[in-house]
Amino acid sequence: MAIYCHRCGTGLPSGARFCSNCGTVVAATVPMAGRPLVRPRVGRQIAGVCIGLAQANGWDVAVVRILTVVGFFFSCGLVAIAYLAGWIGIPEEPFGTPGTYPPNI
């Protein structure tokens, strides 16, 4: 499986942690096995459903968001109902997990 830098598009070896061209961290692009399905507090746009699904499955969040918007228009409202169900049904990430705001002091 080829890995590409999200900033400059340079092809990288599978074990790379940084882009050799621009220095961007690429270790976060590797999917984390067993990550729970939660709506994170950081990085969400509306309710965090798209980013939660993307992180839980190791997908690119931009692709999930684009497919969601396209689905809103072409599904006669089914994606909107599924999004609302995800908003209600997917639990929110608890405070105190790494990367959330406010930080634990």
N, CA, C and O atoms as a MOPAC input file, in Angstrom:
PM7 MOZYME 1SCF
protein

 N      0.83900 1    -1.17200 1     0.00000 1
 C      0.00000 1     0.00000 1     0.00000 1
 C      0.88400 1     1.23400 1     0.00000 1
 O      1.72700 1     1.40500 1     0.88100 1
 N      0.69100 1     2.08100 1    -0.97600 1
 C      1.48800 1     3.28900 1    -1.09100 1
 C      0.95600 1     4.35600 1    -0.15200 1
 O     -0.25200 1     4.47300 1     0.05400 1
 N      1.86600 1     5.13100 1     0.41400 1
 C      1.50500 1     6.24200 1     1.28700 1
 C      1.95600 1     7.52300 1     0.60100 1
 O      3.06500 1     7.59600 1     0.07000 1
 N      1.09700 1     8.52300 1     0.61500 1
 C      1.39800 1     9.80400 1     0.00500 1
 C      1.25500 1    10.90900 1     1.04000 1
 O      0.42100 1    10.82700 1     1.94200 1
 N      2.07000 1    11.93200 1     0.90200 1
 C      1.99400 1    13.09200 1     1.78500 1
 C      0.72300 1    13.86700 1     1.45900 1
 O      0.41600 1    14.09700 1     0.28900 1
 N     -0.01600 1    14.26900 1     2.49100 1
 C     -1.25500 1    15.01100 1     2.28600 1
 C     -1.00600 1    16.46100 1     1.89900 1
 O     -1.89200 1    17.10300 1     1.33400 1
 N      0.17200 1    16.98800 1     2.18600 1
 C      0.46200 1    18.37700 1     1.87000 1
 C      1.02300 1    18.53500 1     0.45900 1
 O      0.54600 1    19.37600 1    -0.30300 1
 N      2.04100 1    17.72900 1     0.09800 1
 C      2.69400 1    17.93200 1    -1.19200 1
 C      2.47300 1    16.79400 1    -2.18300 1
 O      2.78200 1    16.95500 1    -3.36400 1
 N      1.94900 1    15.64700 1    -1.74300 1
 C      1.64300 1    14.55700 1    -2.65200 1
 C      2.81200 1    13.64900 1    -2.99000 1
 O      2.69600 1    12.81900 1    -3.89100 1
 N      3.92100 1    13.77800 1    -2.30400 1
 C      5.09500 1    12.95500 1    -2.57100 1
 C      4.84200 1    11.52400 1    -2.11200 1
 O      4.30600 1    11.30600 1    -1.02600 1
 N      5.22700 1    10.54400 1    -2.93600 1
 C      5.12500 1     9.14900 1    -2.55100 1
 C      6.15600 1     8.81900 1    -1.48600 1
 O      7.31200 1     9.22800 1    -1.58700 1
 N      5.73600 1     8.07600 1    -0.45900 1
 C      6.60000 1     7.77800 1     0.67800 1
 C      6.65300 1     6.27300 1     0.92000 1
 O      5.71800 1     5.55700 1     0.56100 1
 N      7.73100 1     5.78900 1     1.52200 1
 C      7.76400 1     4.37300 1     1.89400 1
 C      6.74900 1     4.08000 1     3.00300 1
 O      6.31700 1     4.99300 1     3.70600 1
 N      6.37200 1     2.82100 1     3.15700 1
 C      5.28300 1     2.47100 1     4.06900 1
 C      5.58500 1     2.77900 1     5.53300 1
 O      4.64600 1     3.01800 1     6.29300 1
 N      6.82900 1     2.78500 1     5.96100 1
 C      7.15200 1     3.04700 1     7.36000 1
 C      7.50600 1     4.48500 1     7.66100 1
 O      7.98900 1     4.77600 1     8.75500 1
 N      7.28300 1     5.39700 1     6.72600 1
 C      7.69400 1     6.79400 1     6.91100 1
 C      6.83900 1     7.48800 1     7.96000 1
 O      5.62800 1     7.28100 1     8.02700 1
 N      7.47900 1     8.30900 1     8.77100 1
 C      6.77300 1     9.11400 1     9.76500 1
 C      6.70500 1    10.57400 1     9.35200 1
 O      5.81700 1    11.30200 1     9.79600 1
 N      7.64300 1    11.01500 1     8.49700 1
 C      7.68700 1    12.38300 1     8.01400 1
 C      7.87400 1    12.36600 1     6.50800 1
 O      8.47300 1    11.43800 1     5.96500 1
 N      7.36300 1    13.38800 1     5.83100 1
 C      7.54900 1    13.52700 1     4.39600 1
 C      8.98000 1    13.96200 1     4.13000 1
 O      9.47800 1    14.89100 1     4.76600 1
 N      9.63800 1    13.30100 1     3.19900 1
 C     11.02300 1    13.63900 1     2.88500 1
 C     11.12100 1    14.92900 1     2.07900 1
 O     12.20100 1    15.51300 1     1.98900 1
 N     10.02400 1    15.38200 1     1.49500 1
 C     10.04400 1    16.58300 1     0.67800 1
 C      9.70400 1    17.84500 1     1.48000 1
 O     10.41700 1    18.84400 1     1.39200 1
 N      8.61100 1    17.80200 1     2.26800 1
 C      8.17500 1    19.01700 1     2.97200 1
 C      8.25000 1    18.90400 1     4.49300 1
 O      8.09200 1    19.91000 1     5.18400 1
 N      8.48900 1    17.70100 1     5.03900 1
 C      8.64800 1    17.53800 1     6.47500 1
 C      7.36500 1    17.36200 1     7.26400 1
 O      7.40100 1    17.36300 1     8.49500 1
 N      6.22700 1    17.21000 1     6.58800 1
 C      4.94200 1    17.02900 1     7.26600 1
 C      4.89600 1    15.67400 1     7.96500 1
 O      5.40700 1    14.68400 1     7.44200 1
 N      4.28800 1    15.63200 1     9.13900 1
 C      4.12300 1    14.38300 1     9.87100 1
 C      3.07300 1    13.53900 1     9.15300 1
 O      1.96400 1    14.01600 1     8.91500 1
 N      3.39600 1    12.30900 1     8.80700 1
 C      2.46300 1    11.43100 1     8.11200 1
 C      2.13000 1    10.19500 1     8.92100 1
 O      1.43400 1     9.31100 1     8.42300 1
 N      2.61000 1    10.10400 1    10.16600 1
 C      2.34000 1     8.92500 1    10.98500 1
 C      0.86800 1     8.81600 1    11.32700 1
 O      0.37600 1     7.71000 1    11.54600 1
 N      0.15000 1     9.92700 1    11.38000 1
 C     -1.26800 1     9.88800 1    11.73300 1
 C     -2.13000 1     9.33100 1    10.61100 1
 O     -3.30800 1     9.05100 1    10.83700 1
 N     -1.57800 1     9.15700 1     9.39000 1
 C     -2.36700 1     8.63700 1     8.28500 1
 C     -2.52300 1     7.13100 1     8.36000 1
 O     -3.37300 1     6.57400 1     7.66500 1
 N     -1.73800 1     6.45700 1     9.17300 1
 C     -1.85100 1     5.02100 1     9.31700 1
 C     -3.06700 1     4.72000 1    10.17800 1
 O     -3.17400 1     5.23200 1    11.29200 1
 N     -3.99800 1     3.88800 1     9.67500 1
 C     -5.19400 1     3.62500 1    10.47800 1
 C     -4.86300 1     2.90700 1    11.77600 1
 O     -4.01900 1     2.01200 1    11.80900 1
 N     -5.53000 1     3.30700 1    12.82800 1
 C     -5.32700 1     2.68200 1    14.12600 1
 C     -6.34600 1     1.57200 1    14.29700 1
 O     -7.55100 1     1.82400 1    14.28500 1
 N     -5.87900 1     0.36600 1    14.45400 1
 C     -6.77400 1    -0.77100 1    14.59900 1
 C     -7.47600 1    -0.72300 1    15.94500 1
 O     -6.84800 1    -0.46100 1    16.97100 1
 N     -8.76500 1    -0.97300 1    15.94100 1
 C     -9.50600 1    -1.05000 1    17.18100 1
 C     -9.87700 1     0.28300 1    17.79500 1
 O    -10.28700 1     0.31400 1    18.95600 1
 N     -9.75400 1     1.37900 1    17.07900 1
 C    -10.12800 1     2.68000 1    17.62800 1
 C    -11.64400 1     2.73100 1    17.77000 1
 O    -12.35600 1     2.37400 1    16.83100 1
 N    -12.14900 1     3.15900 1    18.90200 1
 C    -13.59800 1     3.17800 1    19.10600 1
 C    -14.26800 1     4.25600 1    18.25100 1
 O    -13.65200 1     5.25800 1    17.88900 1
 N    -15.52800 1     4.02500 1    17.94300 1
 C    -16.30600 1     4.99100 1    17.18200 1
 C    -16.85000 1     6.04600 1    18.13900 1
 O    -17.81200 1     5.80100 1    18.86700 1
 N    -16.22600 1     7.22000 1    18.13200 1
 C    -16.65400 1     8.35200 1    18.94800 1
 C    -16.60500 1     9.61300 1    18.08800 1
 O    -15.91200 1     9.65900 1    17.07200 1
 N    -17.34600 1    10.62900 1    18.51000 1
 C    -17.29400 1    11.93100 1    17.84400 1
 C    -16.26100 1    12.78400 1    18.55800 1
 O    -16.51800 1    13.25600 1    19.66500 1
 N    -15.08100 1    12.99600 1    17.94300 1
 C    -14.03100 1    13.75200 1    18.62600 1
 C    -14.41300 1    15.20600 1    18.82000 1
 O    -15.21800 1    15.75600 1    18.06800 1
 N    -13.83000 1    15.81900 1    19.83300 1
 C    -14.10300 1    17.22400 1    20.13500 1
 C    -13.23200 1    18.15400 1    19.28800 1
 O    -13.59300 1    19.31200 1    19.07900 1
 N    -12.10900 1    17.66900 1    18.80700 1
 C    -11.18100 1    18.48500 1    18.03500 1
 C    -11.26900 1    18.07900 1    16.56500 1
 O    -11.20900 1    16.89100 1    16.24600 1
 N    -11.40900 1    19.04800 1    15.67800 1
 C    -11.39400 1    18.79000 1    14.25300 1
 C    -12.76400 1    18.60400 1    13.63300 1
 O    -12.86200 1    18.36600 1    12.42900 1
 N    -13.81300 1    18.70500 1    14.41100 1
 C    -15.14000 1    18.50000 1    13.84300 1
 C    -15.63400 1    19.77400 1    13.18000 1
 O    -15.21400 1    20.87800 1    13.52800 1
 N    -16.54800 1    19.60200 1    12.20300 1
 C    -17.12600 1    20.74100 1    11.51000 1
 C    -18.51500 1    21.07100 1    12.05100 1
 O    -18.75500 1    22.20100 1    12.47500 1
 N    -19.43300 1    20.10100 1    12.04500 1
 C    -20.78400 1    20.35400 1    12.55000 1
 C    -20.99200 1    19.54900 1    13.83400 1
 O    -21.10800 1    20.11800 1    14.92000 1
 N    -21.03700 1    18.22700 1    13.70300 1
 C    -21.29700 1    17.39100 1    14.88200 1
 C    -20.19900 1    16.37900 1    15.13000 1
 O    -20.17900 1    15.74700 1    16.18600 1
 N    -19.28600 1    16.20700 1    14.19100 1
 C    -18.19200 1    15.26600 1    14.36700 1
 C    -18.48600 1    13.87100 1    13.87400 1
 O    -17.71000 1    12.95400 1    14.14300 1
 N    -19.59200 1    13.67600 1    13.15200 1
 C    -19.95100 1    12.35100 1    12.67300 1
 C    -18.97900 1    11.89600 1    11.59100 1
 O    -18.49800 1    10.76400 1    11.64300 1
 N    -18.68100 1    12.73700 1    10.62300 1
 C    -17.79300 1    12.35300 1     9.52300 1
 C    -16.38000 1    12.06100 1    10.01500 1
 O    -15.78900 1    11.06100 1     9.60900 1
 N    -15.82900 1    12.90100 1    10.87300 1
 C    -14.47400 1    12.67300 1    11.36700 1
 C    -14.42800 1    11.45400 1    12.28000 1
 O    -13.41800 1    10.75100 1    12.31600 1
 N    -15.50200 1    11.19400 1    13.01600 1
 C    -15.55600 1    10.00300 1    13.85400 1
 C    -15.54100 1     8.73600 1    13.03000 1
 O    -14.81900 1     7.79300 1    13.35200 1
 N    -16.34500 1     8.70000 1    11.95100 1
 C    -16.34600 1     7.54000 1    11.06400 1
 C    -14.99900 1     7.36700 1    10.37300 1
 O    -14.50500 1     6.24900 1    10.23500 1
 N    -14.40600 1     8.48200 1     9.93900 1
 C    -13.11800 1     8.41100 1     9.24600 1
 C    -12.02000 1     7.89500 1    10.16700 1
 O    -11.22000 1     7.05600 1     9.75200 1
 N    -11.96100 1     8.36700 1    11.38700 1
 C    -10.91600 1     7.92700 1    12.30700 1
 C    -11.11300 1     6.48100 1    12.73800 1
 O    -10.13500 1     5.75200 1    12.90600 1
 N    -12.34300 1     6.05700 1    12.91800 1
 C    -12.60400 1     4.68800 1    13.36300 1
 C    -12.26000 1     3.66500 1    12.28400 1
 O    -11.89700 1     2.53200 1    12.60000 1
 N    -12.37100 1     4.05300 1    11.01500 1
 C    -12.14000 1     3.11700 1     9.92600 1
 C    -10.84000 1     3.35300 1     9.17600 1
 O    -10.49800 1     2.57900 1     8.28200 1
 N    -10.10600 1     4.41100 1     9.52400 1
 C     -8.84300 1     4.69600 1     8.85900 1
 C     -9.01000 1     5.33300 1     7.49200 1
 O     -8.14400 1     5.18300 1     6.63100 1
 N    -10.11200 1     6.04200 1     7.27800 1
 C    -10.37300 1     6.69900 1     6.01000 1
 C     -9.93400 1     8.15300 1     6.07800 1
 O     -9.69100 1     8.68900 1     7.15900 1
 N     -9.83500 1     8.78800 1     4.91000 1
 C     -9.52400 1    10.21700 1     4.84100 1
 C    -10.80100 1    11.00100 1     5.13600 1
 O    -11.83100 1    10.76800 1     4.50500 1
 N    -10.73900 1    11.91700 1     6.07700 1
 C    -11.92900 1    12.65200 1     6.50200 1
 C    -12.47400 1    13.53100 1     5.38000 1
 O    -13.68400 1    13.74500 1     5.31200 1
 N    -11.62900 1    14.04000 1     4.51000 1
 C    -12.10900 1    14.87800 1     3.41000 1
 C    -12.98600 1    14.07600 1     2.45500 1
 O    -13.99600 1    14.58300 1     1.96800 1
 N    -12.61100 1    12.83400 1     2.18700 1
 C    -13.40100 1    11.98200 1     1.30400 1
 C    -14.75400 1    11.67100 1     1.94000 1
 O    -15.77700 1    11.68600 1     1.25500 1
 N    -14.76700 1    11.39400 1     3.22600 1
 C    -16.02200 1    11.10300 1     3.92500 1
 C    -16.93300 1    12.32200 1     3.89200 1
 O    -18.13700 1    12.18500 1     3.67800 1
 N    -16.38600 1    13.49400 1     4.09600 1
 C    -17.20000 1    14.71800 1     4.08100 1
 C    -17.75300 1    15.00100 1     2.68400 1
 O    -18.91000 1    15.39700 1     2.54300 1
 N    -16.93300 1    14.80100 1     1.65600 1
 C    -17.39900 1    15.02800 1     0.27700 1
 C    -18.50900 1    14.04700 1    -0.06900 1
 O    -19.52400 1    14.43900 1    -0.64500 1
 N    -18.32600 1    12.77200 1     0.27700 1
 C    -19.37000 1    11.78200 1    -0.00200 1
 C    -20.65000 1    12.06900 1     0.76800 1
 O    -21.74300 1    11.79800 1     0.27100 1
 N    -20.53100 1    12.61000 1     1.96200 1
 C    -21.71300 1    12.96400 1     2.74500 1
 C    -22.48800 1    14.09700 1     2.08600 1
 O    -23.71400 1    14.04000 1     1.99900 1
 N    -21.78800 1    15.11900 1     1.62500 1
 C    -22.45900 1    16.25200 1     0.97400 1
 C    -23.10800 1    15.80600 1    -0.33100 1
 O    -24.24400 1    16.18500 1    -0.61800 1
 N    -22.40200 1    15.01000 1    -1.11900 1
 C    -22.97900 1    14.50100 1    -2.36500 1
 C    -24.18900 1    13.61700 1    -2.05700 1
 O    -25.19500 1    13.66600 1    -2.76400 1
 N    -24.08600 1    12.81600 1    -1.00700 1
 C    -25.19900 1    11.96000 1    -0.61000 1
 C    -26.41300 1    12.74700 1    -0.15200 1
 O    -27.54600 1    12.31000 1    -0.35700 1
 N    -26.19400 1    13.91600 1     0.47300 1
 C    -27.32100 1    14.76700 1     0.88600 1
 C    -28.18700 1    15.12700 1    -0.32600 1
 O    -29.41400 1    15.15200 1    -0.23100 1
 N    -27.54700 1    15.40200 1    -1.45200 1
 C    -28.28300 1    15.84800 1    -2.62400 1
 C    -28.90200 1    14.70300 1    -3.42100 1
 O    -29.96600 1    14.87700 1    -4.01400 1
 N    -28.26000 1    13.54300 1    -3.44600 1
 C    -28.71200 1    12.46600 1    -4.32000 1
 C    -29.44600 1    11.32300 1    -3.62100 1
 O    -29.80400 1    10.35100 1    -4.28600 1
 N    -29.68300 1    11.39500 1    -2.33100 1
 C    -30.31800 1    10.27600 1    -1.63700 1
 C    -31.73500 1    10.58200 1    -1.15500 1
 O    -32.32000 1     9.79200 1    -0.41400 1
 N    -32.27400 1    11.69100 1    -1.55800 1
 C    -33.63900 1    12.08300 1    -1.14900 1
 C    -33.77200 1    12.15800 1     0.36800 1
 O    -34.83200 1    11.84500 1     0.90900 1
 N    -32.72000 1    12.56600 1     1.05600 1
 C    -32.78800 1    12.77900 1     2.48600 1
 C    -32.36300 1    11.60600 1     3.34900 1
 O    -32.34000 1    11.73600 1     4.57300 1
 N    -32.02400 1    10.46200 1     2.75700 1
 C    -31.61600 1     9.31000 1     3.55800 1
 C    -30.29300 1     9.54500 1     4.28400 1
 O    -30.13100 1     9.12400 1     5.42900 1
 N    -29.35300 1    10.21000 1     3.62900 1
 C    -28.06600 1    10.49200 1     4.27100 1
 C    -28.25900 1    11.49800 1     5.39500 1
 O    -27.58200 1    11.41800 1     6.41900 1
 N    -29.16600 1    12.43500 1     5.21800 1
 C    -29.44200 1    13.40200 1     6.28800 1
 C    -30.01500 1    12.69900 1     7.51400 1
 O    -29.66400 1    13.04200 1     8.64400 1
 N    -30.88700 1    11.72600 1     7.30400 1
 C    -31.44300 1    10.96400 1     8.42400 1
 C    -30.34800 1    10.13100 1     9.08200 1
 O    -30.28400 1    10.04400 1    10.30800 1
 N    -29.48500 1     9.51800 1     8.26900 1
 C    -28.38200 1     8.72600 1     8.82500 1
 C    -27.40800 1     9.61600 1     9.59000 1
 O    -26.88500 1     9.20600 1    10.62600 1
 N    -27.15500 1    10.83700 1     9.09100 1
 C    -26.27000 1    11.76600 1     9.78600 1
 C    -26.86100 1    12.16600 1    11.14400 1
 O    -26.15200 1    12.20400 1    12.14900 1
 N    -28.14300 1    12.45700 1    11.16100 1
 C    -28.79800 1    12.80500 1    12.42800 1
 C    -28.78700 1    11.62500 1    13.39400 1
 O    -28.60200 1    11.80900 1    14.59700 1
 N    -28.98200 1    10.42200 1    12.87800 1
 C    -28.92200 1     9.23400 1    13.73100 1
 C    -27.51200 1     9.04700 1    14.29400 1
 O    -27.35400 1     8.65400 1    15.45000 1
 N    -26.49000 1     9.32700 1    13.48400 1
 C    -25.11200 1     9.25700 1    13.96500 1
 C    -24.83000 1    10.31900 1    15.00900 1
 O    -24.11800 1    10.06700 1    15.98100 1
 N    -25.38500 1    11.50900 1    14.81200 1
 C    -25.21600 1    12.60700 1    15.76400 1
 C    -25.79800 1    12.22500 1    17.12900 1
 O    -25.22300 1    12.53600 1    18.17300 1
 N    -26.93700 1    11.55300 1    17.10000 1
 C    -27.58700 1    11.13900 1    18.34800 1
 C    -26.94600 1     9.87400 1    18.92000 1
 O    -26.75600 1     9.76800 1    20.13200 1
 N    -26.61400 1     8.91600 1    18.05400 1
 C    -26.19900 1     7.60000 1    18.51400 1
 C    -24.72700 1     7.41000 1    18.80600 1
 O    -24.37200 1     6.59200 1    19.65400 1
 N    -23.85800 1     8.14500 1    18.12600 1
 C    -22.41200 1     7.99200 1    18.34300 1
 C    -22.02300 1     8.83500 1    19.55100 1
 O    -22.28800 1    10.03700 1    19.56800 1
 N    -21.40700 1     8.23700 1    20.55100 1
 C    -21.06900 1     9.01800 1    21.75200 1
 C    -19.96500 1    10.02900 1    21.48900 1
 O    -19.11000 1     9.82900 1    20.62600 1
 N    -20.00000 1    11.10200 1    22.23800 1
 C    -18.97300 1    12.13900 1    22.12800 1
 C    -17.72600 1    11.70000 1    22.87900 1
 O    -17.81300 1    11.03900 1    23.91400 1
 N    -16.57400 1    12.07000 1    22.35500 1
 C    -15.30100 1    11.72200 1    22.99100 1
 C    -15.24100 1    12.37300 1    24.37500 1
 O    -15.52700 1    13.56300 1    24.50300 1
 N    -14.87800 1    11.62000 1    25.40000 1
 C    -14.83000 1    12.20500 1    26.74600 1
 C    -13.65400 1    13.15700 1    26.89200 1
 O    -12.64700 1    13.02700 1    26.19500 1
 N    -13.78900 1    14.11500 1    27.80500 1
 C    -12.66400 1    14.98100 1    28.11500 1
 C    -11.55800 1    14.14600 1    28.74400 1
 O    -11.83100 1    13.11200 1    29.35300 1
 N    -10.35400 1    14.57100 1    28.60600 1
 C     -9.23300 1    13.87100 1    29.21400 1
 C     -8.52200 1    12.93500 1    28.26700 1
 O     -7.49700 1    12.36400 1    28.63700 1
 N     -9.02800 1    12.75200 1    27.05200 1
 C     -8.30800 1    11.94100 1    26.08400 1
 C     -7.27800 1    12.82400 1    25.40700 1
 O     -7.50300 1    14.02700 1    25.27100 1
 N     -6.15100 1    12.26400 1    24.97600 1
 C     -5.08500 1    13.07900 1    24.38700 1
 C     -5.56800 1    13.84900 1    23.16900 1
 O     -6.25300 1    13.30400 1    22.30300 1
 N     -5.20300 1    15.12000 1    23.11600 1
 C     -5.52300 1    15.97000 1    21.98300 1
 C     -6.82900 1    16.73400 1    22.11300 1
 O     -7.19400 1    17.47100 1    21.19700 1
 N     -7.53600 1    16.58500 1    23.20900 1
 C     -8.79300 1    17.30200 1    23.37100 1
 C     -8.56300 1    18.61500 1    24.10300 1
 O     -7.52700 1    18.80800 1    24.74000 1
 N     -9.51500 1    19.49800 1    24.01000 1
 C     -9.44100 1    20.78000 1    24.68600 1
 C    -10.58800 1    20.85400 1    25.65200 1
 O    -11.67800 1    20.44900 1    25.24800 1
 N    -10.49000 1    21.30700 1    26.84400 1
 C     -9.30300 1    21.85200 1    27.48400 1
 C     -8.37500 1    20.74400 1    27.96600 1
 O     -8.83500 1    19.66100 1    28.32800 1
 N     -7.08100 1    21.00900 1    27.97100 1
 C     -6.13900 1    19.98700 1    28.42400 1
 C     -6.25000 1    19.75300 1    29.93000 1
 O     -6.64000 1    20.63800 1    30.69200 1
 N     -5.89700 1    18.53900 1    30.32900 1
 C     -5.87600 1    18.22400 1    31.77200 1
 C     -4.69500 1    18.92800 1    32.41200 1
 O     -3.56600 1    18.82000 1    31.93400 1
 N     -4.95100 1    19.63800 1    33.48000 1
 C     -3.86800 1    20.36300 1    34.16700 1
 C     -3.67900 1    19.77200 1    35.53600 1
 O     -2.81900 1    20.22700 1    36.29100 1

